[in-house]
Amino acid sequence: MARLRRVLVLVLGNLAVFALLFGLLEVGVRIFHDGLRETCSRIVHGEPAPYSSIGTGQWMVSDPELGYRLNPEQEGINALSVRHAEVTMPKPPGLFRIVVLGDSIPWAKGGFGFVDDIAKRLETRGAVEVINAGVPGYTSFQELTFFKRYLLQVEPDLVVWTYCLNDNHKFLHRFDEKAQMLFTDEAARSLEIHSSWDWIVSRSYVLTWIRVGLLARQEPVTAQTARFVWETRPDFNIAWKDYSWRFYESHLAEMVDLLKPRGIRLAIVVFPYEPQIIYRKMRDRLDEILAPQHHLEGLCRKYSVPCLDLYPSFERAYEQGRTLYRDGIHPNPEGHTLTADEVLRFLDAERLLPMPTMAGVGVGK
């Protein structure tokens, strides 16, 4: 009996040490990515690993039609609820104006993103203005609605509409009384797989990364029955549901009908979800893994919209040992640089941009 007690004490002691070390690792990772204050708030409120939560403070204001939008009273946000200087209207003669629509990916929280990079590189093309109209957490429905209300009037020559695989919801996020970004009931209901383990993993950065890594490295035999990580995510699972693409198609068709009579060009840029790239070794399941991209490419062909799928270039980068994400969704600085390279190459190939001249002055569309 004494020996059993010693063994039990030893086991419990080791478990306590492991729990302490794991807790320190989890907290350290969260502080590294989110900062001390936001980390403490999330731990206190028991919030999930915040892949797309942004800790809004007073950066957002409620909007009956859009759900929310950027607060024009905040520094750097203009009267159109866009993070940009005030936009001159009507558009000055000779100015080529580009609007980039999207969510937190083009927004590029906390730094210099691909939209800023593109704008800087286009300075050699003459009078070109790039308006970053990204709003964190927006879906394609919100982006279209936002564009119609605020950005159609700025008379863009080109709209670059970025697509993230969580865009097929009507509203993905809402805010609580503390301005914390939460999933909507609609997003939560889209899940079809539930388990206590999924709940535990969703609360941990470390366990989520471990889970994705283990699934991606399974042997081909076990990979046949592997459950993909997005199947339990209320934001991303919808891109693999056929019904959601009818909803997205209605937005794309409306945007095309809106822009075409006005001579405004449209291009779509599709961002992969990092687990898709991690699963790239499952060659026999790639059609399933890349089903959202195939859906979108088919719609772009149907509506004659140029479409850039970033998956191939991101996959090549991973094969070279590079990492392009900071959290599985949002590009890191290297990912933003590669995106800027690919988007500019694509837009030039599609003849959607002013071309540089020997004098560094653009020549128009």
N, C-alpha and C positions, 0 to 999 in steps of 0.2 A: 504493500500500500504506500509506504514511504517513497519507494522508487517511482511509483506511478505519479505521486504528487510532484516529485522532482521533474519528471518528464513533462508533466502538464505545465508547471511553472516555466520550464525552459521554452516550450512551444509558445505559450502566451507571451513570454518576454520577447521572443523572436518576432512574433506577429506585431507586437507593439512597436518594436524598432522598425520593422518594415513599413508599418502604417505611418510612422513619423517621417521616415525618409521619403516615402511616396508623397505625403502631404507637403513636405518642403519642396520636392521637385515640382509638383503641380502648381503650388503658389509661385515658385520662382519663374516657371514658364509663363504663367498668367501675367505676372508683373512685367516680365520682359516684353510681352506683346501688347498689354493693355494699360500699363502704368499702375502705380500703387493704389491710387484713389478708386479707379474703376474696378480693379480687382477686388478690393475690400467690399465694394457695393455689391458685386455679383455673388461673392461668397455669402454675404449676409442674407441676400434674397434668394439664394439657392437657384440661380439662373443657369440655363444650359450653356455649354461652351459657345460663346457668341460669335459664330462665323460671320454673321451679317448684322450684328447689333452695333450701334455707333455711339451710344451714350450722348444723346442729343443736347442736353441742357436746354438752352433757349435758341438753338439753331433751327428748330422747326416750329411752324405754326399750323394749327388745325385748318383744314380746308374741306368743306362739305362734299365737293366733287372729287377731289384728288386724295382725300384722306389726310394729307399733310403736304407741306411744301417748305422750301427754305425761307427763313425769316428775313424779309428785306431790311429789317432794322439792324441786322448783324453786320459788322464790318466785312466788306468784301462781297456782300450779296446785293445785287442791284434791284431795281424796281420790278424786274421781271421774275424775281425769285431765282436768279441764276448767279453762280459765283463767277462774276465777270464785271468789268467796268460797265458803266451805263452805255447802252447800245444806241448808236446814232440812228434815228429814223426821221424821214425816209433814208434808205441806204445811199451813201454818197456815190456819185457816178464813178465807175471804174473799179469799185471795191468788189472783190470776190469773197463772199461770206460763207463760212462753213459752220453748221450747227452739229455738234456731237451729242446725240441722245443716249441715255443709259442710266445705270444705277451707280453703286459705289465703286465699280471697276474704273470707269472713266473719271469719276470724282477723285479717286486716288487720295484717300485720307492721309494727311500728315506728310505729304511730300510732292515731288515732281513726277507726274505720271505721263503716260504715253500721249495724252492730248496736249499737254504743255510742250512735250518734246516735239511733236509734229508742228505745233504753232511756231516754235523757234526755228525749226528747219525750213519752214515755208517763208521765212523772212526774206529769203533770196528770190522769191517768186513775185515780188512786187507788192501790190496792195491786196493782201490776203488777211482776213480776220477769222480766227477760229474761236467759236463760242462753246465752252464746255458746259453743256446743259445736263450733266449727270446729277442725279439726286439719289443719295443712298437709300436702298430698300425699294426703289420703284420697280414696278413690273411694266411689261409692254403696254398694258392697258393704261396705266398712269402716264407713261411716257408719251403715248399718242394724245391723251387728253391734255396733258401739260403743253405739248407742242401746239395743238390747235388753239389753246387759249392765249399763250404767251409768245410763242416763237414764230408762228407763221407770219406775223406782222413784221418781223425783222427782215423779211425778203431774202432768205438764204438762197445761195446758188446750189448748194450741196448739203444734204442731210446724211450724216453717217450714223446709222442706228445700230448700237451695239446690242448683242444678245447674250445673256447669261442663262444657264439652264434652269434657273428658278423663275423665269419671266412669265410662265404660262398661267400664273394665278391672276385673278382680278386684283385683289389686294393681298400682298404677302405679309405686310406688317401693320401693326397699330401701336399706339403708345399708351402707357399707363399714366397715372397721376404724377409720377416722378420723371416723366419724359423718357422712360426706358422703352426701347423698341422691342415689341413682342410679335410672335407669329399670330396671324389672324386665326379665327375658328375655321375658316375655309381651308387654310393651309394645313391646320392640324387634322382636319377630317380627311384630307387626301391620303393619309397614311393607311395602309392596309395590313401592316405587320407591326405587332406590339410585343414587347417582352420586358421583364424587369431588368435584364441585362442591358438592353438597348437604352433604357432610362438611365442606368448607372453610367454607361459609356458616354451618353450625351452630355453629362455633367462634367466631363473631364477632357481637357485638351490632350493630356498624355495618353489616356486609354483610347481616345478616338484615333490618334496618330498610330498607336500600336496596332489597333484593329485594322486600319487601312493597310498598313505595311504587311501584316500577317496574311490578310486575304490576297494581296497582290503577289505574295511570294509562294503561294501554295503550288504543289506539284500539279501537272496537267490533269491527273486522274481526279484529285480532290477538287480541282477548279471547276469540274463539270457540275458539281453540286454547290459551289460557293454562292453565298448570298452577297450581292453587291451592296456596298455601303450606303448608296443613295436610297435603297429600298425602305429604309427606316427614317429618312429625313423628310420633314414636312415641306421643306422648301424645294428640294431637287427632285424628289421622286416623280413629280407631276410631268416632267419632261419625257418620261417613258410611258405615259398614258396617252393612248391615241385620241381620246375625247378632247384633251386639252389643246390639240393642234387645230381643231376646228375653231376654237376660241381665238387662238393666235392668228389664224388665217384671216379672220374677220378684221383684225387690227391692221394686218399688212395690206389687205385689199383697200381698206379705207385710206391708209396713208398714201398708197399709190394713186388712188382717185383724187386725193387732195393735192398732191404735188405735180402730177403729170400735166394738167391743164395750165399750170403756172410756169412750166419749163424748169422746175426744180428737180435736180437729179437726186436719186436715193441709192445708197449702198448699205449693205448689212455686214457687220463683222461679228463672228461667232466665237465666243470664248469657251474653251473646254473646261470642265470640272477636273481638278487634278487627279482624283481617283481613276478617271477614264485613262489617263496617261500611265498611271501606276499599273493598271490592268492590261497594258499593251501587249504583254507576253501571251495573253490568252487569245491567240490568233483565231482560233475556231469560234470565238464568241464575240469578235469585234463588231459584227453586224448588230448584235444586241447592245453592246457597250456604246456604240456610236449611233444608235437609233435616233436620238434627238437631232443630231447633225444631218442625218439622211432626210428626216422629215423637213427640216428647214431648207435644205438645198433643193428639195423637190418643189417647195412653195416658191422659192426664189426663181426657179426656172419657169414655173407656171405664170408668174407675174413679171417676168423679164427684169428682175432686180439683181444687179451684180452682188455676189456674196463671197466673202472671204471667211473660210473655215480655218481657224488658227491651230486646230489640232495637229495637222502634219508637221508644221514648223516647231510646235512645242514638243512633239514626240521626238523629232530629230535632236532637239536640244537635250532632252533627257537621255537619249542614247549616248550623247557625248559627255554625260555626267554632270550636266548643269541642272540647277533647280530654279524654277521660275515663279514660285508662289511663296507667299508669306503665311498662308493659313488654309490652303486648299482651294480657295476661291479667288482671292485678290492677288494680282501679280506683285512680286517684289521688284526692286529697281531693275534687276536684270530682265525680268519678265516684261516690264514696261518698255524697256529699250528695244527688246526683240519685237514687241507689238508695234511700236512706232516704225521700225524697219519694214515689217511686213505690210502694215496698213499703207504706208507711203508707196511701196512697190506696187501694191494692188491698185491703189487709186490712180497711179500713173499708167499702169497697164490698161486700165479701163478708160483712160482719157477723161478722168473726172476732175483733174486739177489743172490750174494754169501751169504751163511749162516754163522753166527758167530760160532766160536768154543770155547772150554773152555779157550784156550789161547788168544782168541780175534783175531784170524787170519782167514781170509776168506778161503773157500775151492774151490772157482771157481764156474762155472755155473752148 
